[in-house]
Amino acid sequence: MAIIDERVRAYYDRRALEYDDWWLGKGLFKRRNRPGWAAEVELLTRLLEQLSPARTLDIACGTGFLTCHLRGEVVGLDQSAEMVQIAASRMPTAQVLQGDAVPLPFRDQAFDRIFTSHFYGHLLPAERVAFLAEVCRVGAQLVVVDAALRDDVDREEWQERTLNDGSCHRVYKRYFVATDLVEEFGGGTVLHEGRWFVAVAVETG
Ligand SMILES: C[S@@+](CC[C@H](N)C(=O)[O-])C[C@H]1O[C@@H](n2cnc3c(N)ncnc32)[C@H](O)[C@@H]1O
């Protein structure tokens, strides 16, 4: 099954060149009030650098903003050609491929670790099931980074997002309490729980 509909996929292609503005607090995100954001992004990148080196697949790697902090033999995968181009230029020695999360274009247990950031929270219920089945087939461990639940957001929302060109896009998005996410996966470890991000690790075997 195809996960994430065509319109949302096209939105990411269109957003690719301005995507890192979100991480870096530039462009449209300069005006956002995000106390502690930059420090937590820094903390998150340090956390990823401290993960043991492993043969890792980053699913939906986007521009590779976090991917480049993973150690070991790292492969980035994203459906967007525009995202892949940016990630590949950021990580000239890594393999960055354009491809889909479901089905994953890899053999069973090809990776020690699957990493995914700000992707799982965009999946609808049936998409989550299909995605996790592929993750379990291909990798021994799953590390998920996603958005933390805050007072000013709902656990799940349909959001209207605007790009620099003024275009508007509707995107499904969830926000997580780390322990709830672990429970959703049927077990695992909380690696990070902050104001902006959560990170959890799950053994898939
Ligand atoms: C919110 S971005 C996250 C990018 C990156 N992981 C990060 O944290 O900066 C979501 C990414 O998912 C990718 N994506 C959406 N649907 C996908 C699919 N079915 N297979 C692979 N990538 C997909 C988009 O192209 C986009 O780059």
The ligand as an SDF file (V2000), in Angstrom:
LIG
                    3D

 27 29  0  0  0  0  0  0  0  0999 V2000
    8.5110   16.0320    8.2120 C   0  0  0  0  0  0  0  0  0  0  0  0
    9.6470   15.4680    7.0090 S   0  0  0  0  0  0  0  0  0  0  0  0
   10.8980   14.7500    8.0590 C   0  0  0  0  0  0  0  0  0  0  0  0
   12.2820   14.8160    7.4250 C   0  0  0  0  0  0  0  0  0  0  0  0
   13.4200   14.3920    8.3310 C   0  0  0  0  0  0  0  0  0  0  0  0
   13.2800   13.0460    8.7960 N   0  0  0  0  0  0  0  0  0  0  0  0
   13.5750   15.3380    9.4900 C   0  0  0  0  0  0  0  0  0  0  0  0
   13.2580   14.9680   10.6320 O   0  0  0  0  0  0  0  0  0  0  0  0
   14.0490   16.4580    9.2570 O   0  0  0  0  0  0  0  0  0  0  0  0
    8.8190   14.0630    6.3660 C   0  0  0  0  0  0  0  0  0  0  0  0
    9.5530   13.4110    5.2050 C   0  0  0  0  0  0  0  0  0  0  0  0
    8.8530   12.2110    4.8630 O   0  0  0  0  0  0  0  0  0  0  0  0
    9.0180   12.0050    3.4710 C   0  0  0  0  0  0  0  0  0  0  0  0
    8.0050   11.0330    3.0520 N   0  0  0  0  0  0  0  0  0  0  0  0
    6.6620   11.2130    3.0160 C   0  0  0  0  0  0  0  0  0  0  0  0
    6.0520   10.0800    2.6090 N   0  0  0  0  0  0  0  0  0  0  0  0
    7.0180    9.1600    2.3920 C   0  0  0  0  0  0  0  0  0  0  0  0
    7.0060    7.7970    1.9800 C   0  0  0  0  0  0  0  0  0  0  0  0
    5.8590    7.1550    1.7340 N   0  0  0  0  0  0  0  0  0  0  0  0
    8.1910    7.1610    1.8480 N   0  0  0  0  0  0  0  0  0  0  0  0
    9.3620    7.8070    2.1000 C   0  0  0  0  0  0  0  0  0  0  0  0
    9.4350    9.1050    2.5130 N   0  0  0  0  0  0  0  0  0  0  0  0
    8.2790    9.7520    2.6660 C   0  0  0  0  0  0  0  0  0  0  0  0
    8.8590   13.3930    2.8970 C   0  0  0  0  0  0  0  0  0  0  0  0
    9.3450   13.4870    1.5870 O   0  0  0  0  0  0  0  0  0  0  0  0
    9.6250   14.2210    3.9370 C   0  0  0  0  0  0  0  0  0  0  0  0
   10.9660   14.3930    3.5510 O   0  0  0  0  0  0  0  0  0  0  0  0
  1  2  1  0
  2  3  1  0
  2 10  1  0
  3  4  1  0
  4  5  1  0
  5  6  1  0
  5  7  1  0
  7  8  2  0
  7  9  1  0
 10 11  1  0
 11 12  1  0
 11 26  1  0
 12 13  1  0
 13 14  1  0
 13 24  1  0
 14 15  1  0
 14 23  1  0
 15 16  2  0
 16 17  1  0
 17 18  1  0
 17 23  2  0
 18 19  1  0
 18 20  2  0
 20 21  1  0
 21 22  2  0
 22 23  1  0
 24 25  1  0
 24 26  1  0
 26 27  1  0
M  CHG  2   2   1   9  -1
M  END
$$$$
